[in-house]
Amino acid sequence: MTANTGEETGGTARRPADAGRETCWRGQQIRLAPLDVDDAELLHAWRCDPKAIHEIGFWPRPLSSLRERIESYIATYDRDDFLVLLPDGTPVGHIALTDQDFVDGTAEIALMLAPEHRHRGLGTDALDALVDLAFGELPLHRLAADTHTDNHAALAALARSGFVREGVRRSVCLHRGRRYDLALLSLLRAEWEGLERPRSWEL
């Protein structure tokens, strides 16, 4: 998982709320809509946020490159990408279920929130919704996530969604001349079944 949930805010490109955009899944506070190539400019602005660059490790790339990458996301069958929306259609983040392996029943989760929408519980809500999609509609057994060990907001959101910290990859990332450790987390189907919270289809 990559997460952008820190306190810093910065200028981001804003797209008008689109209350008419088709959504396919929901959480308590959010809705999920399939990611589209036209969302590239929005994601590009979020990826250029200093907190995202630091905590996720994105190196800003040209908008054209991101547009091509989103096209490849849409074309592949081993991942599903969604724009996270408020009920009024305001885009607040990007979440994805990647590296799906239906033979072994595994996948990974990635999440990025817009700077101005952090610390409102939206990340946990989006995680819960995607976890319900993964275990409620797909034959998956294990979901994995990772983030810097000092990305406390992401670690807290994952813990609230039931993810268990299972290890650390030491000195994995180089950023600003410093090495960072990567925390590894996972959630198993049996653990999800034991969570006492409403499922997305019950909301």
Helices and strands as residue ranges (DSSP letters): E 25-26, E 31-34, G 37-39, H 40-47, H 50-55, H 63-75, E 80-85, E 91-101, E 106-113, G 115-117, H 122-137, E 142-148, H 152-160, E 164-175, E 178-188, H 189-193, G 200-202
